[in-house]
C-alpha cells in the first residue's frame, strides 16, 4: 500500500512530503515505526488523515497523512 506523508516542524528533516510503501493491513503504528527507522522520534507524534486524529491502532488506507511532533505552549 502506498501512502503519502506530509511532515511538519522538525520532522521536515526528511522533507516536506515523502511516500511510503507499507504492507497491506498496516496500521498507523507501522507508519510511525518506518519514520522512526528513518531517524525521527515519533513516540509522541500526532497523525492526521482528512483533519481527523488517527489512533496508532487504526488501519492505514491509501492517501495522505499528516504527521506532527508534539506541540506544547499555552
C-alpha positions as CSV (number, residue, x, y, z in Angstrom):
1,X,0.0,0.0,0.0
2,X,1.3,3.4,-0.9
3,X,0.7,6.4,1.4
4,X,1.9,10.0,1.2
5,X,3.1,11.5,4.4
6,X,3.3,15.3,5.0
7,X,5.8,16.2,7.6
8,X,5.8,19.3,9.8
9,X,8.2,21.3,12.0
10,X,11.3,19.4,13.0
11,X,10.1,16.2,11.2
12,X,10.8,18.0,7.9
13,X,14.4,16.9,8.1
14,X,13.2,14.1,5.9
15,X,11.5,16.5,3.5
16,X,8.1,18.2,3.3
17,X,6.4,15.2,2.0
18,X,7.5,11.6,1.5
19,X,5.9,8.5,0.0
20,X,6.0,5.2,1.9
21,X,5.2,1.7,0.6
22,X,3.8,-0.3,3.5
23,X,2.3,-3.8,3.5
24,X,-1.5,-4.3,3.2
25,X,-3.0,-4.4,6.7
26,X,-0.5,-1.9,8.0
27,X,-1.6,0.4,10.9
28,X,-0.7,3.9,11.8
29,X,1.9,2.5,14.2
30,X,3.6,0.8,11.2
31,X,3.8,4.2,9.5
32,X,5.4,5.7,12.7
33,X,7.8,2.8,13.0
34,X,9.0,3.4,9.5
35,X,9.6,7.1,10.2
36,X,11.5,6.1,13.4
37,X,13.7,3.8,11.3
38,X,14.4,6.9,9.1
39,X,15.6,8.8,12.2
40,X,12.6,10.6,13.6
41,X,11.5,10.4,17.2
42,X,7.8,9.6,16.8
43,X,6.9,8.4,20.3
44,X,4.5,11.3,20.8
45,X,3.7,12.1,17.2
46,X,0.3,13.3,16.2
47,X,-1.1,11.7,13.0
48,X,-4.0,13.2,11.0
49,X,-5.9,12.0,7.9
50,X,-8.5,14.3,6.4
51,X,-8.2,16.5,9.5
52,X,-9.0,13.7,12.0
53,X,-6.6,12.4,14.6
54,X,-5.6,8.8,13.9
55,X,-5.0,6.4,16.8
56,X,-1.9,4.2,16.5
57,X,-4.0,1.0,16.0
58,X,-6.1,2.5,13.2
59,X,-5.6,0.6,9.9
60,X,-4.0,2.6,7.1
61,X,-5.7,3.4,3.9
62,X,-4.1,4.7,0.7
63,X,-4.0,8.5,0.8
64,X,-2.3,11.4,2.6
65,X,-1.4,11.5,6.2
66,X,0.0,14.5,8.1
67,X,2.5,13.9,10.9
68,X,3.3,16.5,13.6
69,X,5.7,16.3,16.5
70,X,4.1,17.0,19.9
71,X,3.1,20.6,20.3
72,X,3.0,22.5,23.6
73,X,2.5,26.0,24.7
74,X,-0.2,28.0,26.3
